[in-house]
Amino acid sequence: MSLAAETREAVRQRPTLYDALRAGILNYTAAADSLDIDGDTEAIATALRRFGESLSTEDGDEKPDRSMTVRMESGIDRVDTDAQLAVGGVGFGTNAATAPASDVAEESPSLTAIQATGDVDSDLLATVLDRLRIADIEVRAAGIADDALVVVVPRRAGATALRLVEAAA
């Protein structure tokens, strides 16, 4: 494998480095030093620079024009049936419509689901999860299917999460 190919592979294994390279905000020499690649630091930095240039011309950095509706639904708990979102056999839904799951304590705090419908995709989900992480909002569950994206967060963080999902569009 060439040094350039090895450098590209190392960058793809580190999403933060990849994003910084794509955004053009990377210190190439410092990044080259941080990668576990045998070779001259300047040669690795040059490979990073060239890779970054190819990323900026591949598909443009324009934000997609999304048409979507975002709504918030409070009173979400773990449920056994009629889940709004189910991941690995664990369902989340409105506790008014269905009984909470048998292992949910009566005094457990309810959750809020933020649902975006329309032009949603995995890139939007990744952006939403990053923004919620930065805002220090715990995500209890998240998923995307067809034209719907759902994130489940603690009830008190619902309004902030709603604004973050809207802004990510």
C-alpha positions in Angstrom: 0.0 0.0 0.0 1.4 3.4 -0.9 2.0 6.1 1.7 -0.9 8.2 0.2 -3.3 5.2 0.4 -2.2 4.4 3.9 -2.7 8.0 4.9 -6.3 8.1 3.4 -7.2 4.9 5.2 -5.9 6.2 8.5 -7.9 9.4 8.1 -11.1 7.4 7.3 -10.6 5.6 10.6 -10.8 8.9 12.5 -14.1 10.8 11.7 -13.0 13.9 13.5 -9.8 14.1 11.5 -11.7 13.4 8.3 -14.2 16.2 9.1 -11.4 18.7 9.9 -9.6 17.8 6.7 -12.8 18.2 4.7 -13.5 21.6 6.3 -9.9 22.8 5.6 -9.1 23.5 9.2 -6.4 20.9 9.8 -2.8 21.4 10.8 -1.3 18.9 8.4 2.0 18.5 10.2 0.4 18.0 13.6 -2.1 15.5 12.1 0.7 13.7 10.3 2.5 13.4 13.6 -0.6 11.9 15.3 -1.1 9.2 12.7 0.5 5.8 13.3 2.1 5.6 9.8 5.7 4.7 9.0 7.1 7.4 6.9 8.4 11.0 6.7 6.2 13.5 8.5 6.4 15.9 5.6 5.4 13.2 3.1 2.4 12.3 5.2 1.5 15.9 5.6 1.6 16.3 1.8 -0.6 13.2 1.4 -3.1 14.8 3.9 -3.1 18.1 2.0 -3.7 16.3 -1.3 -6.5 14.1 0.2 -8.1 17.3 1.7 -8.0 19.0 -1.7 -9.7 16.0 -3.3 -12.4 15.9 -0.6 -13.3 19.6 -1.2 -13.9 19.0 -4.9 -15.8 15.7 -4.6 -19.3 16.8 -3.7 -19.2 20.4 -2.6 -19.8 21.5 1.0 -23.2 23.1 0.4 -25.9 22.3 2.9 -28.7 20.4 1.3 -32.0 22.3 1.0 -34.3 20.2 3.2 -38.0 20.2 3.3 -39.1 18.7 6.6 -41.4 19.0 9.5 -40.1 18.7 13.1 -42.4 18.0 16.0 -41.9 17.1 19.6 -43.9 14.6 21.6 -43.6 14.4 25.3 -44.7 11.5 27.6 -42.5 8.9 25.9 -41.5 5.8 27.8 -40.2 2.3 27.1 -43.2 0.3 25.8 -43.8 -3.3 24.8 -46.0 -2.6 21.8 -46.9 0.2 19.3 -43.5 1.8 19.6 -42.7 5.0 17.8 -39.1 3.8 17.7 -37.8 0.3 18.3 -34.2 -0.6 18.4 -32.9 -4.1 19.3 -36.2 -5.2 20.8 -36.5 -2.1 23.0 -39.4 0.2 22.0 -40.2 3.8 22.9 -43.7 5.2 22.5 -46.4 7.4 24.0 -47.3 6.1 27.4 -50.8 7.5 27.1 -51.5 5.3 24.1 -50.1 2.1 25.5 -48.9 0.7 28.8 -45.3 1.2 29.7 -43.0 -1.8 29.3 -43.2 -4.2 32.3 -39.7 -3.3 33.4 -40.3 0.5 33.5 -40.6 1.8 37.1 -43.7 3.8 37.9 -41.7 6.8 38.9 -39.3 6.8 36.0 -38.9 10.1 34.2 -40.7 10.4 30.9 -38.8 11.1 27.8 -39.5 13.3 24.7 -39.3 12.2 21.1 -38.2 14.6 18.4 -39.5 13.5 15.1 -38.5 15.0 11.7 -40.3 13.9 8.6 -39.5 14.7 5.1 -36.1 15.0 3.5 -34.1 13.2 6.2 -31.1 10.9 5.7 -28.2 9.4 7.7 -26.1 12.6 7.2 -28.8 14.6 9.0 -29.0 12.0 11.8 -25.2 12.2 12.2 -25.4 16.0 12.4 -28.3 15.9 14.9 -26.4 13.4 17.1 -23.3 15.5 17.0 -25.2 18.7 18.0 -27.0 16.9 20.8 -23.6 15.5 22.1 -22.1 19.0 22.0 -25.1 20.4 23.9 -24.6 17.6 26.5 -28.0 16.1 25.8 -28.3 12.4 26.4 -29.8 10.5 23.6 -31.7 7.5 24.8 -32.5 6.2 21.3 -32.2 7.4 17.7 -33.2 6.0 14.3 -34.1 6.8 10.8 -36.3 5.0 8.3 -37.9 6.1 5.0 -38.8 9.7 5.6 -38.7 9.8 9.4 -35.9 10.6 11.9 -36.6 10.1 15.6 -34.4 10.9 18.6 -35.5 10.2 22.2 -34.1 12.5 24.8 -34.9 13.3 28.5 -38.1 15.4 28.8 -36.4 18.5 30.2 -34.1 18.6 27.2 -36.9 18.4 24.7 -37.2 22.0 23.7 -33.5 22.4 23.2 -33.3 19.2 21.2 -36.2 20.4 19.0 -34.3 23.6 18.2 -31.1 21.7 17.5 -32.9 19.3 15.1 -34.6 22.3 13.3 -31.3 24.1 13.0 -29.6 21.0 11.5 -32.0 21.0 8.6 
